Amino acid sequence: MVANVGITFLKGHGTQNDFVLLPDPDASLDLTEERVRALCDRRRGIGADGVLRVVPTAALPADTAGTAGSASDWFMDYRNADGSISEMCGNGVRVFARYLLDAGLIAANEFIVGSRAGDRPVVVHADRSVTVSMGKAAVTGTSAATLSGTRYAGIAVDVGNPHLVTTLDADVGTLDLTQRPDVDLADFPHGVNVEFLNRLGDDVLRMRVFERGVGETRSCGTGTVAAAAADLYADGEDTGTRIVRIPGGEVTVCVQPDGATLTGPAVVLAEGVLDDTWWSDPA
């Protein structure tokens, strides 16, 4: 019997925000929305918050967002669990970067990852934690989210993808995030990630997040950057460091007017092969 070669995949997470990685060195994978949904389904697939396709930047169509003038060799083609395309994922890029180094696709521990939000310089440390230069976290205005009948005022922040950051006096651990918060679609026509914060003092934040196209996740990298930027903005500042605690762990965010960095763990925990028959018709 001839073995079914199939499609290689890996499973990883950054502060328990988990991903399926699909190495695609010849840019041949047809990553449809249905395949992404099936892969991310925790019953019929592998289970994940999103999919990271690892593809050479030069192999992508010239009109792919983020590729014009890119200095990257490898592009993070990120998809949410519902199959939709997202511009950026701060936890995903850390896992992506670790994979590139561990797999020998990159020789040095400092390099650039391409994304639809633009190039993201990264540093992979000896303990395999990763620091990502996330670009500018731009406060774009104010809006509000309604959850379980309660309206929460928030600060809108763009980190290559949209966020609405709300700060609560009540314990964010008591919120019911099984339902999507309602937001003003005039402010966020393409949807938005909504962060709920508690200030713990000493520049420490506690955060829960509802990610567009996914639901509540254990962590959101761009969300932690948005949270830090919004917290500083609320204090009338644009520079500073925040430790952000999420259900999946802890990250450090350093914000400056011209850009922010995100440092946190990156774990690659498994590798396997997807069956070709399943890939052709995910059941």
N, C-alpha and C positions, 0 to 999 in steps of 0.2 A: 504494500500500500504506500503510495507516495504521500508524504506529509504536505499539508496545506501550509504554505509559507506565511501567508497573511500579512498583516500590517502591524509594525512595531508601535507600541505605545509605552508611555511611562506615567506614573502617578506621583504627584508631589503636592506640597502645600506650603503656604507662607502664613504663619500664625493661624493655621487650620482653615484658611481660605483655600480650598483644594481644586486641583486642575488635572485634566488629562493632557499630556503632552504628546503631540504627533510629529515625530521627525519626518520632514518632507524635503530631502536635499535636492530632488529633481523637480520640485513643484508640480507633482503629478496627482496629488490627492484632491478629489472632488469633495470638498467639505460642505455638504449641504446642510440646511437648517435641520432637516429631519435626522441626519446622522449626528449632529451636535446634540440635539435633544435626547436622542437615544443613548449616546455615550454618557451624558450627564445624569440620566435617570438612575436613581439609586436602587431600582428594582430590576429594570430590564437591561441596564448598561453597567458601566464601571462605577458611575456615581461621581459627580463633581459640580463645582460652582461655575466652571467654564472650561473651555478648550484652548490650548496654546498650540498653534501649528508653527513648527520651527522650519522656516523657509528662507532660502537665500534672497536677500533684498534684490539682487540683480535679476532674479528670475521672475519677479512680479511684473504685472502690466504697468506701463509707465504712468497711468493715471491713478494708481493706488495711492490713497491719502498717506502722506508722511514720507514717501519715497523720493520725492524731488529734492535733489541735492543732499541726500542722506549719505553719511560717512560710515554707515553700518554695513557689515557683511551679512548679518542675520536679522531677520524681521520677525517680530512677534505678532502673528496673525491671531488676534484674540476674539473669541466668541463667547457670549453669555450663555447660560444654561438653556435659555429658550431659543437658541440658534441665532439671535441677533448679533450684529457686529458692534463691538465697542472700541472706542479710541485708545483706551489705556487701562492698565490694571497694575497698580503698584505692588501688590503681592505676587501677581503673576510674573512680572518682569524679574523679580528676585529669583523665583524658581527657574525661569527661563535662563537667566544668566548662570546660575549654578550648573544647570544641565550642560550648557555650551562648554564650560570649563571642564567639567568632569568627563564629558564625552570626547575631549580633545579637539573640538571644533574651533576653539580659541586657545591661543598659546599663553597669553598674558592674563593676569588677574584684573587688569583695568582695560575696559573696552566699551564699545557703543552698541546698544541694542536699538534696532529700528522699530517704530510703532506708528500707528495712524495719528498719534498725537505728536509725532516728530521723534528725533533721536533722543535716546536716554543713556547718558554715560553711567557706567556702573563700576563698582569695585567689589570683587569677591574676596572676603577676608579669610584668614587661615582657618577659622572655625566654621567657614562656609556661610556665615551671615553675609548679607549683601547690603551695600549702600548704593542707592539709586539717586541720581540727579533728576528730580521730577519736573524741572521747569518752573515757571512762575505760577504761584497760586494766586489767582486774580479774584479779588472780591468784586462782584458785578452788581450788587444791589441787595435788596431785601425781598422776602416773600413769606409764605407761611405754608405749613402742612397741617392737615387735619387727620387725627387718628382717634378712633373710638369716640367720635363726637367732640373731641377737644382740639382746639386750634392752637398751634405752636408757631410763634413768630420765629423767623430764621434769617440767616445770612447766606446769600448765594455766592458760591465760590466755583471758579472754573479751574480745574487742574488737568486740562486736556479733555476732560469729560465733566459734566455738570453735577454740582452738589448743592444741597440745601442743609445747612447746619443749624440745629436748634439746641439751645441750652436750657436745661430744666432744673428746677429746685427739687422736684420729686425724683425718687430713685428710678433711673432708667431701667433697672432690672424688673420693674413692675409692669412695663409696657407690654401690650399685646401686639407683636409684630407679625402675626400670622396673616394679617390683611395689609394690603398696600395702602400707605398713607395717601390721602387725596391732596393734590397740589394744583396750583393754577397753571393750566396748560398754556395760557398766553405767555407765562414766564418760562415754561419748560416744554416747548412743543415736541421735543424728542425724549421726554421723560427725564427723570432726575434721581440720583441717589440721595437718600435722606438719612442724615446722621442725627442721633439724639445723644446729648452730652450731659455729664455731671462734672463740675469742677471739684476736684479732690484736694486742691491746695498744692503748694510747692511745685507749680507748673506741671501738675499731673491731671490728666483727663480720663474719664471713663466713658466709653462710647459703645453704642449699638447702632447698627446700620441696616437699612432696607435698600438693597441694590436693585436698580431697574433691571428687568429681564431675569432676575434670579429669585428675589425674596430676601429674607433676613439671612445674612451670612455671619460666620464666626469672626470675620475681619474684612476690611476693605482698605487696601493700601492708599489709593488716592483719597479715600474718605478720611483717613487719619491725617493726611496732609491738609485737606480742606478744614478739618476740625481744628488743627493747630493754627492755621491762618485766620480762621474766623474768631477763635478765642483771643488771639493777639489783637485783631481788629477791634473787637469789643472793648479792649483795654486801651484803644488808641495807639496801638503799636503795630509795626510791620516787620519787626526783627525779634527772634527769640527761639527758644527750644521748648518743646513739649514732649513729655512722655505720655503716650496714649495707650491705655489699657482696653483691650477688646476681649470678647469671650475666648478668643483663640490664643491670647498671649499678650505681648507688649512690644511696641516699637518706639523708636525715637525719631522725632521730626524736627529738623532745623529749618527755620523760615527766614529768608532775607528778601529784600525788595525785588531782587533780580532772579530769585529762584529758591527752591526748597530741596532738601535731601531727606530721604527716608531710609532708615537703617533697621533691619530686622532679620529674623531667621529665614532660611530657605531649606526645605527638606525634599529630597527625592527618595521615595520609599519603595518603589516597585517598578518592574519592567515586565512586559509580556507581549503577546501577539494576539491581535484581533482576527477572528476567523473571517476569511474572505466571503463566505456565504452570508454571514451576519452583516458584514459591511455592505453587501449588495442589497440586502433587504432587512434592515434592523427590525427585530421582532419584539 
